[in-house]
Amino acid sequence: MAYVGTLVVEPPLVLAPMAGITDSPFRRIIRTLGGCGLVTMEFISSEAITRGIGTEVAKLPFHDQERPISIQVYGSSPQRMGAAASVVEEMGADVCDINMGCPANKVLKGCAGAALMGDLDLARRIVRAVRQAVRLPLTVKFRSGLREAEANYLELGRICEGEGVDAVTLHPRTARQQYSGTADWSQIARLKNLLSIPVIGNGDVDRPEDAARMLGETGCDMVMIGRTTLKNPWIFRQSADLLATGSYREPILADRFELVRNHFGILAAELEGKDLAHKLKLFIGKYTHGLPGGRELRRRLTEIKEPRGLLEAMDEFMSRALETASVL
C-alpha cells in the first residue's frame, strides 16, 4: 500500500499520462481489467483550461469508475497553472499532477514540460502557485534533466518536497533522449534516498517482473507504467498478482478480443466520424501487434476511411484468428 498525501494507492501501480491515449474509454478499460491503483488523464494545457478552449476542456470530465484519478496539467505561467489546478480540484479529481517531463518539441518551445528543468526558479514558482491554489494531493512528474550533462532531478526533487508536493515521479531519461536508450533506474533509487516524500518510478517497465524489480531495486513507493499498456493492458492486473502471490496469468486470445470489443464498443458509443476512425486505427494497430496476420490488417487500414469499415475489418480479423486457434 502506498500514499499520495492522504490518498491510498493500492496496488502501488499507476497508469502514466499519454497524449491521445489515456482518454476516458481507455482508463475505463484499464479499470475493468483491475490491478491499477491510480489512473492519470492525458496531459492538458493550463492555457486551454483557463481560456476555456473546448477541445481541451472536453477531456476533463471523467466517470466515477475511473477513481482514483489524477489530472495532469502543463504550462509556463505560475498564475495560469494555479488557476488550472483550481479547475482540476473543482472537477473533483483525486490528484493534480504537474508535467515537468514532456520532451515534445511543441511543449518545450512553450517553455513548459521538461523545459522547466532548465529554469528551476520558474519551476519552483509554478509548484508554489499550484500548491497555494489547491488542497488536493499534488504530484510532479519530471525527467533526469534536459541533457545528461545537466541532470538536475535531485535538485528539482528537493524543490518539490520543500514546496509541499505530496509525491514525485521520475522518468530517468533526459529530454534529449526522448524514449531512446535505457532508463537509468539507479537515479530513481538516488531520488528515493534523498527525499522523505513518496517517489514513483517510471520507465522501461515492459513486463510484470519489471514492476516488481523496480520496486525492489530502487525502493520506490509506486511504479508508473505507460507505453507497455498499449500492447498489454493486463500488465497492472498481472503485476498486482505477481506482487501478491508470486505468479500471474497470461491472457488467451479470447480474452484479448473480448477487451477489443468492449473498448471499441465504448469508443463507438461516444465518438463518431474522423475522431472515431482515428482512435480505432490507433488501437487496432496496437492490439494486433505481434499477432499472425496483424501486419496485413494494419496495411489494409490505410485504405479504409469509415469507422464501420474499420470495425468490420477488425471483427473479421478476430473471427478468423479464433477459428485458426481452435483448429491448432
N, C-alpha and C positions, 0 to 999 in steps of 0.2 A: 504494500500500500504506500502511495506517495501523496504529497500535498502540494497544491499551488495556493498559497495563502491558506484560507480555511477550506478550500475545495479539495475533496478527496478524489484522487485519480487512481482508479483500480479497475483493471490491472494497470501497471505503470507504463502504458503504451499509448502513444499519441499519433494521430493522423496528421501528417505535415500539410501545411497550406500549399496548394499547387494551382497556379493560374489556369483557369479554363477546365480544371479537373474536379477540384473538391467543392463542387456545387451541391445544392441540397439533395438531388437524387442520388449522387454518389455517396454522400455522407450517410444517407438513409440505408443504402445497400451495405455499407461497412457496419453500421449499427445492427442491421438484421443478422449479419454473419457472426457478430459478437467478438469479444476479446479486446475491444478498443476502449481505453479509459477516458480519452478526450479527443474530440474531432476539432479540426481547425478549418475555418472558411478560407476560400481563396482570397488573397490579399486585395484590399480595396483602398483606393486613393483618398486621402483625407480631403483633398481639394474637391473631389467628386461628391463626397458625403456632405461636406459643409455647403457646397453650392447647389446641392440637390439635383445632380446630373442623373437622369432617370435610369439609364442602363446600368450604372454602378449601384445606385441606391436599391434597385430591384434585386440585387444579390443579397441584401441584408436579411430579409425575412427567413426564418427557419422554423422547423417543426419541433415540438416538444420531444419527440422520439430521438432527436439528434443530441439531446443533452447528455452530459455537459459539453458545451460548445465554446470555442474560442473564436473571436473575430479579430483578424489581423489588419492593421491599417499601416499605411506608409505615407511619407511626406517629408518636407524640409522646413516647414514653418511650425514652431512650437505652439503658436496660437491656434492654428488650424488643426494641428494634431490633438491638442487638448479638446477642442470643440468636437472633433470627430469621435474621440474617445467617449465624450458625453453622450453622443448619439448611440454608440455601441452599448453603453450602460442602459440607456433608455429602452433599447431594443430588448433588453433582458438577457444579454449574453452572460455566460458564466465567467469568462475571462476576456480581457483585452490584451492583444499582443501587438508589439511594435516591431515592424520589419526593419532591421538594420543589416540584412544579409543578402537581399536580392541582387544578383550580379548582372541583370539585364541592362543593356545599354540605355534603353529609353528611361529606365528608372534612375540609373547612375547620372545621366545627363541632367536630371531634375534635382540633383544633389540629395537624393533620397536613397533608401535601401542601403546597400553596402557602402555607398559613397559617404555615409555618415561616419564610417570608421576612419575616414581621412580628416574629419573635423570633430574631434571628441568634445570640444566645447559646445558645439551645436547639438551633438548627441545628448550631452548632459542636460541642456536646456529643454530639449524635446521630452526626455524622460521626466524631468521635473514638472513640466507643464501638464503632461498626461497624468502623472501621479496626483497632482493637485486637483485635477478635473474629475477624477473618478474614485470610487471607494471599492469597486470590484477588484478581484485579483488581477495583477498586472505582470506580464512577461515581456521579455525582449529576446528576439532571435537575431543572431549575428554570426559572422564567419571569423576566420583566423585574422583577417586583415585584408587590405586591398591587394597587397603583394607579399610574397614570402619575406622579403627584407623589412617589411613594415608591419609584421604581425603584432597587433596590439589588443588581442582579445582579452588578455588578462586585465589590462587597464580598463577596458570597457566594462568587463565584468565587475570590477571594483566600483566603477561609477554607478552601474545599475543597482548594486547592493546598497550603496550609500544613499541613493535617491529613493529607496523604498520599494524597489521592484521585488516581486514575490518569487520569481524563478527566471532563469535564463536558459536559452537553447543555443548550443554551439554546433554549427556545421563546420568541422575542421578542414576546410579548404579555403583558399583565398578567393577573392572576387575574380582575379585574373584567371584562376584555374577553371572557373565556372563549375562543370561537373566532371572534368577530366582528372586523370591521375587517381590517387588513393587518398581517402580521408584519413588524417593522422589522429587516431583515437587517443594517442598519448596527450594531446592537447586538452581533450575532454577531462582526462584524469588530472592534469595540472590545474585546470579551472576549478574542478570539484575540490581539490585540496586547498585551494585559495579561498573559496567563498563558503559562507555559512548558509546561504540560501540554496534551494534545490537547483540542480543542473540537469538539463535534458540533453542527451546525446543524440546526434543526428548524422547520418552519412554512411553509405555502404552497408546498410542492413538489407541483405538480399534473401536471407533465409531465417527461419525461427532461431536456428543455432547462433546466428549473428547477433540477434537481440539479446539472448542470454549471455553471450560472450562479452558484448559491450557493457552490460550491467556488471559483470564480474571483473572485467579487466580495468574499467575506468572508475568504478564506484559511483557512476552517475545514478540519479534518482529515478529517471524515466528515459525511455527510448522513443524517439520520433522516427516514424517510417513514412517515406514519400513515394518515390518512383516505382518501387517494387510492388506497391499495391495495385498498380495498373495491370500487372501480369498475374499477380496472386493476391486478390482481395482477402483471401483467407489467412493471410500471414499474421494478423492480430490474434485470431482465434487459435492458430497453431502455436504462436509464441506464448500466449497465455497458458495453453495446455502444457507446453514444454516446461515452463517455469513452475507450474503447479504439480505436474505428475511425472515429468521426465520424458514424455512421449507426446506425439500428436499424429493426426490422421491426414493423409493427402486426399484432396477431393477427387472423386471419379468424374468421368466425362459427363455423366448425367447431372452431377452437382454443378459443374461449370455452366451447362446450358440452362439449367433452372435459374441460375443467377443472371445470365444474359437476358432471359425472357422477363424476369422481374425488373431488372434495370431498364430495359428498353420499354417495358410497359409503363413505367413511371415517366420516362422521357416523352413517350408518345402522348401521354395524357396531359403533359404540362408545356410542351413545346410544339411548334409547327414550322413548316416551310424550311427556309435555309438554316435556321437555328437548330431545328431537329436533325436535318441532314448532316450538319457539321458534327454534332455530338455523336450521331450514330456511326459515322465514318471513323471518328476518333477512337471510339471504344471497340468497334469491330476490329480495327487494326490491332488494338492491344489484346483483346480477348482471344483472338485467333493466333497469336504469336506462338510459334513452336508446334502448332497442330498440323497434321497432314492435310494438305490442300489449302492451308491458310494463306500462303503466298499467292496462289492463284485467285483466291477470293478477293484479297486486297487489290490485286491488279484489276479485277472486274469493277471494283468500286469506283475507279476513276471514270468509268463510262456511265455510272448511274447517278442521276441528279436528284430524284424524288425520294422522299422518305419511305414511301410504300415499296418502291423497288429495292431499297436497301434492306428493309425488314424482310421482304420475300427472299432476297439472296441469302441473308443470314439464316433464315428458317430452313431453307433448302440445304445449306451447308451443314447445319446441325442435324437435320434428319438423316442425311447421307452418312455423316460421321458416326451417329449412333447405330445405324444399320451395319456399318462396317465393323464397329466394335463388337456387336452382338454375334457376328459370324466368327470372329477371331477367337 
